[in-house]
Amino acid sequence: MCTGANYTTRDHYFGRNLDLEFSYNETVTVTPRNFPFEFRKADPLPTHHAIIGMATIADGYPLYYDATNEKGLSMAGLNFPENADYKPEAPDKANITPFEFIPWILGQFETVDEVKTALQTMSLVDISFSESFPLSPLHWIISDRTASITVESVKEGLKVYDNPIGVLTNNPTFDIQSFNLNNFMHLSKNPPEKHFSDALEFDVYSRGMGAIGLPGDLSSASRFVKAAFTKMNSVSGDSESESISQFFQILGSVAQQRGCVEVSPGKFEITIYSSCCNTDKGIYYYTTYENSQVSGVDMHKEDLDGKELAAYPLIKGQQIHLQN
């Protein structure tokens, strides 16, 4: 369970909630331009765009959950169980494994339009990283400053959807999720108007009544509606502080609290981390479940012409500022 989104004020921001019941020891990871990306069935990328994002590093390889490249193109993979369908190797396609998809895209391309062209000749193939890291069923949101798409590899083939909402959660498929928004077109940030009956009088007894009916549960379909409503109606100043604060508030509207989603006896899904990358500046901000203070890593403070990964473990303990 996860939620991804992008948001634009003066700068462009991209990030996500990672909702799981366990951690894979993920780190904020910077991949410099000369780190050699090897692919199982495609040509390697000995040089490429620099990338920053959240990853688990396995056998020296960054398995990215979400990331942004130095050109401002961003991408995140979100859980898509029972719908994701990866294919056998195709001789006439660029055969990319799902764990390679983020570096393959972000390593080469700068815009969503470029990605859409590349996807016409690409296939996501059914090859796991290792026995310890089998394939996860995923779909992806890919965004630049002006556009977003959703990519889903399903039984019918590779589906690429324009995503003007700039939000993605999990099941069902994106076409159903976006169509479901029609059921909530009556919601408003403004006080409600009377349409029930001219014969009755009504009292607007509370602020926020224009959004009565907005889902509040933690299912992926409800989180999609809630995140879309919150994001599309968000207002923020242009400063970095106001912008990232508002982005984390958007993600916070659909965060998972321990105890509310039990996945097995005594195990609960939580929002392990929330991320917000300023894609214009290459600064990756994050919070964790027990650390609500915003931490950040600036990719441009690393040697982006190098060959070695730079990895920053997450600061997970609560950071409390005592004022007396």
Phi, psi and omega in degrees: 000130183202166174221130175241151182201162168227161190204140183233127167243245170287318176256172179254139184232144181218138179187190185196163163263134168258113183250111179209171178262000180206165181247150175256025181058045181291151178226155169287118191237129175254123175256114181285172189296333186252012170291126186282107176277116174259143179237147186295320186230014181227165180297144180290163174243090179292331173228152187189177174295146173289149187226142171230141178176192180262130184211154162261128180265117181236123181052039178078006183248130180278113176268093188283137171271317178206150185196164177225140176263173186293348178267356177097003176278135186230159186200143177216141174258133182235150184301137186215056188295144177071346177259324180296132181220107182267152195253162168292161179301135180246130185293338183256017183235160164280109186269109185241132176283153180303326180286345176265352191299314181296309178295327179295318179287306186288337178290336189245332194244159184243338185224161176297322178300318177298319180296316181301321177294316182295326183292341179295338182236026181240149175227139175269115191257155189274075178227123180278158176292314180192175175297326180285335181232076176292165182297140172264141175284112188229157158229169194227146167251132180235129187220147161238193184296330189250347187204158174223149171228160171244134181242127181225124173264107184238180184304325182284348181129195182274119180255132178237117183247134165297138184233080180290347180284327181071030181223147173213140172238239185235229179289153001279197181296159188298324180298322178288318179301314182290324177296325181298338178298337177302331181286354184235018183295342181281346182293148184211150171283347182266162176302148182289152173255151183282122173229354187297308180193140176286345183274353183239152174255143182232154182244120173279089192270358182207151170291153176086004184289345177293342180253017174300130185106350176293125183299145179235000179278177189257011175293156184295323179295320179288321178296326177299313180295314183296315180293321180296314180297315182295314182293314185291339179254004184289142177234131181213152169288175185269351182292159179298318181298312180295320185292311181289327176298317179293321180297317178293330174293321177300311179294326180294337180292343180233024180287157181256129180257140182301128180109343185268337179229099180270121183261339172200164185307118177080002179243129187234140175283136177225166172278098184297316173209157170238137182236155177209108180257126169285104188286342177281325183260347181072030178254124183257112179260153177203158166232161175238174186302321182254009178225097182276354174287136181284127174249159183211152175230128181260114183297332184281357172269001175260167175279093185286351174264008181276189182239354187254140175294145170246124185233133181241111178301148182288141173276106191260335181283147181299132178257112187247127177261106179277131183261358175211000000 
